[in-house]
């Protein structure tokens, strides 16, 4: 990244909005905007002005922030324009024509880092805040952006730096009869640092798990009301609904907005116990299940045979139906296994034994509660909920229960660590373990080397000793204008 010049970018979202924000940062930011506004820009200021370019006159608000107390540590100007993305792009082109440069992804925050306005973990907190999809993600990002990780690492870093300094001094005075730290003291202090780092990892959550899109799967027997429930949750007709069992022939999914974030809910094809395969085995074709149940009642010949007679009159159609049924079963099972949470949907009138699944459901929903009749005596429990997607009964509670399953019953207060943080801590712990083994031996230089390696690893987390490739990876994750 080039520093010392003036950069510009659109900082607001790409779509229409009440206003669009264009940012400039650098030594000529004020003069470029002042020329277009034909006014002087005091230090600092917030003022209305008319921007004139390409024969147009645009009303705008100008916000001027002075170095070194701006976001980037440089002179920074924010221009708030009427909320038209085209106007913002044209204005950005005018700024570039006037001498600014299009900012690279993350370059505004990178300049804040290079100019000492924030450290590396705080910069990562900015990126995490931008990409947050729920309350837990946003809370974790804000703690990172506020410097919480830096504060928690400060004591281990100081302790390790002190041990390293004393070891290096002992090397310098090795010919003197002076002892700065005993081997036992070195091991104790190194172990203390290691324990603090391990506790930090145990108490933390992972940004990767927070940013993972939580997936629910609705499972149950054919015609249990799964598709109707999915439609009610997502607010539109995502799945075709029919009174005839077997409507769902594929796994359908939709994003659903809950109170604390977005989740994905999938509707799997109907499942049923397969007595030939034992408990926990399932069949995934709703047509196949309906056919089997009607054969047991003696009212209908196998659906595959009927389909074959009605379509081509030979066994080829039956074979194709079997292949499709197998695929649907396999797909339903895969969806069930990979889902974060399983919701078992049972028709309230279903008096058959509970469907045996390969994993315990997180919640049981008794659907079609508006048709309860004699089954109305069923009472909801901790893991059973009565709902009606038609009347809305229980839907508010269902959304609340889904929100709790996805994001926890209470907002977590733990610090979130990403892969880079965890890798650096692992590297530091490895170096500390080797240092503890070397303490008390005659390899003081190797001991100092391992202590330095551990210190460098921890320093790299907050950017005190961070190589260029680490910085590039961090800021490349940003979007333009941030």
FENNORCOR-V320375 format. One record per pair of residues at least 12 apart in sequence whose ideal C-beta (glycine too) atoms are under 8 Angstrom apart, sorted by the first residue. I is the first residue (numbers start at 1). J is the second residue. Records with the same first field share a line. If there is no record, write none. Layout:
I=J + J
This chain:
1=104 + 107 + 110 + 111 + 475
2=101
3=111 + 114
4=26 + 27
5=26 + 27 + 101
6=24 + 25 + 26 + 27 + 28 + 29 + 32 + 99 + 100 + 101
7=24 + 25 + 26 + 100 + 101 + 102 + 103 + 104 + 107 + 108 + 111
8=22 + 23 + 24 + 25 + 29 + 92 + 95 + 96 + 100 + 101 + 102 + 103
9=22 + 23 + 92 + 102 + 103 + 107 + 108 + 480 + 481
10=22 + 23 + 88 + 89 + 92 + 480 + 481
11=23 + 78 + 108 + 481 + 482
12=88 + 481
14=85
15=85
16=83 + 84 + 85
17=83
18=83
19=61 + 80 + 81 + 82 + 83
20=80 + 81 + 82 + 83 + 84 + 85 + 87 + 88
21=78 + 79 + 80 + 81
22=78 + 79 + 81 + 88 + 91 + 92 + 95
23=76 + 77 + 78 + 79 + 103 + 108 + 481
24=76 + 77 + 79 + 95 + 100
25=70 + 71 + 72 + 74 + 75 + 76 + 77 + 103 + 108 + 111
26=74 + 75 + 100
27=74 + 75
28=99 + 100
29=74 + 75 + 76 + 77 + 100
30=43 + 64 + 75 + 77
32=95 + 98 + 99 + 100
33=62 + 77 + 79
35=98
36=51 + 52 + 53 + 94 + 95 + 98
37=49 + 50 + 51 + 52 + 60 + 62
38=50 + 52
41=62 + 64 + 77
42=64
43=64 + 66
44=63 + 64 + 65 + 66
45=62 + 63 + 64
46=61 + 62 + 63 + 64
47=61 + 62
48=60 + 61 + 62
49=61 + 62
51=79 + 81 + 91
53=90 + 91 + 94
54=90 + 94
58=81 + 82 + 87 + 91
59=82
60=79 + 80 + 81 + 82
61=79 + 80
62=77 + 78 + 79 + 80
63=77 + 78 + 79 + 80
64=76 + 77
65=77 + 78
68=115 + 116 + 117
70=117
71=108 + 112 + 117
72=108 + 111 + 112 + 115 + 117
73=111 + 112 + 114 + 115 + 116 + 117
74=111 + 115
79=91
102=480
103=480 + 481
104=475 + 480
105=475 + 476 + 477 + 478 + 479 + 480 + 482
106=127 + 474 + 475 + 476 + 477 + 478 + 479 + 482
107=475 + 478
108=481 + 482
109=123 + 126 + 127 + 475 + 478 + 482
110=123 + 471 + 475
113=463 + 471 + 475
118=147
119=147 + 150 + 462 + 463 + 464
120=461 + 462 + 463 + 466 + 470 + 471 + 474
121=144 + 147 + 149 + 150 + 421 + 461 + 462 + 463
122=144 + 145 + 146 + 147 + 150
123=463 + 474 + 475
124=144 + 418 + 420 + 474
125=141 + 142 + 143 + 144 + 145 + 146
126=145 + 478 + 482
127=474 + 477 + 478 + 482
128=140 + 141 + 144 + 145 + 207 + 416 + 418
129=141 + 142 + 145
130=478 + 479 + 482
131=211
132=211
133=211 + 213 + 261 + 262
134=210 + 260 + 261 + 262 + 407
135=260 + 261 + 407 + 411
136=205 + 210 + 260 + 261 + 407 + 408 + 411 + 412
137=207 + 210 + 211 + 261 + 416
139=411 + 412 + 413
140=205 + 207 + 210 + 412 + 414 + 415 + 416
141=416
143=415 + 416
144=415 + 416
148=415
149=415 + 417 + 421 + 461 + 462
150=462
152=200 + 415
153=200 + 458 + 461 + 462
155=196
156=193 + 196 + 197 + 458
157=455 + 458 + 459
159=189 + 192 + 193
160=190 + 193 + 432 + 451 + 454 + 455 + 458
161=455
163=181 + 186 + 189 + 190 + 193 + 451
164=448 + 451 + 452 + 455
166=180 + 181
167=180 + 181 + 186 + 444 + 447 + 448 + 451
168=448
170=444
171=444 + 445 + 448
174=444
183=439 + 440
184=440
186=435 + 436 + 439 + 440 + 447
187=436 + 439 + 440
190=432 + 435 + 436 + 439 + 451
191=436
193=432 + 454
194=429 + 432 + 433 + 436
197=425 + 428 + 429 + 432 + 458
198=429
200=415 + 417 + 425
201=417 + 422 + 425
203=414 + 415
204=414 + 415 + 416 + 417
205=412 + 414 + 415 + 416 + 417
206=416 + 417 + 418 + 422
207=416 + 417 + 418
208=418 + 419
210=416
213=262 + 263 + 264
214=261 + 263 + 264 + 340 + 341 + 406 + 407
215=253 + 263 + 264 + 265 + 266 + 338 + 339 + 340 + 341
216=263 + 264 + 265 + 266 + 339 + 340 + 341 + 342 + 343 + 402 + 405 + 406
217=265 + 266 + 267 + 268 + 335 + 336 + 339 + 341 + 342 + 343
218=230 + 265 + 266 + 267 + 268 + 343 + 345
219=268 + 271 + 332 + 336 + 342 + 343 + 344 + 345 + 355 + 357 + 361
220=270 + 271 + 344 + 345 + 346 + 347 + 355 + 367
221=270 + 271 + 272 + 289 + 346 + 347 + 350 + 352 + 355
222=245 + 246 + 270 + 272 + 286 + 289 + 290
223=243 + 244 + 245 + 246 + 270 + 286 + 347
224=270 + 345 + 346 + 347 + 350 + 367
225=345 + 347 + 367 + 368 + 389
226=239 + 248 + 267 + 268 + 270 + 345 + 367
227=239 + 240 + 241 + 247 + 248 + 252 + 267
228=241 + 367 + 389 + 390
229=267 + 345 + 365 + 367 + 387 + 389
230=252 + 254 + 265 + 267
231=389
232=389 + 392 + 395
233=254 + 256 + 265 + 395 + 398 + 399 + 402
234=254 + 255 + 256 + 265
238=252 + 254 + 267
239=252 + 267
245=270 + 286 + 289 + 290
246=270 + 285 + 286 + 287 + 289 + 290
247=286
248=267 + 268 + 269 + 270 + 286
249=269 + 285 + 286 + 287 + 324 + 328
250=269 + 328 + 331
251=266 + 267 + 268 + 269 + 331 + 332 + 335
252=266 + 267
253=265 + 266 + 267
256=402
258=399 + 402 + 403 + 406 + 407
259=399 + 400 + 403
260=403 + 406 + 407
261=406 + 407
263=402 + 406
265=402
266=335 + 339
268=284 + 331 + 332 + 335 + 336
269=284 + 285 + 286 + 328 + 329 + 331 + 332
270=284 + 285 + 286 + 289
271=283 + 284 + 289 + 332 + 355 + 357
272=289 + 292 + 355
273=353 + 355 + 356
279=356
280=356 + 357 + 358
281=356
282=329 + 332 + 333 + 355 + 357 + 358
283=325 + 329
284=325 + 326 + 328 + 329 + 330 + 331 + 332 + 333
285=324 + 325 + 326 + 328 + 329
286=328
287=303 + 321 + 325
288=303 + 304 + 321 + 325
290=303
291=303 + 304
303=321
304=317 + 318 + 321 + 322
305=318
307=321
308=321
333=358
336=357 + 358 + 359
337=358 + 359
340=406
341=362 + 363 + 402 + 405 + 406
342=357 + 359 + 360 + 361 + 362 + 363
343=361 + 362 + 363 + 364 + 365 + 402
344=357 + 361 + 363 + 364 + 365
345=365 + 367
346=364 + 365 + 366 + 367
347=366 + 367 + 368
348=366 + 367 + 368 + 369 + 371 + 372 + 375 + 378 + 386
349=368 + 371 + 372 + 373 + 375
351=375
361=383
362=383 + 405
363=383 + 384 + 385 + 401 + 402 + 405
364=383 + 384 + 385
365=384 + 385 + 386 + 387 + 398
366=378 + 380 + 384 + 385 + 386 + 387
367=387 + 388 + 389
368=388 + 390
369=386 + 387 + 388 + 391 + 393 + 394
370=388 + 390 + 391 + 393
371=388
372=386
380=394
385=397 + 398 + 401
420=461 + 470 + 473 + 474
421=461
424=457 + 458 + 460 + 461
425=457 + 458 + 461
427=453 + 454 + 457
428=453 + 454 + 455 + 457 + 458
429=454
431=450 + 451 + 453 + 454 + 457
432=450 + 451 + 454
434=450
435=447 + 450 + 451 + 454
438=450
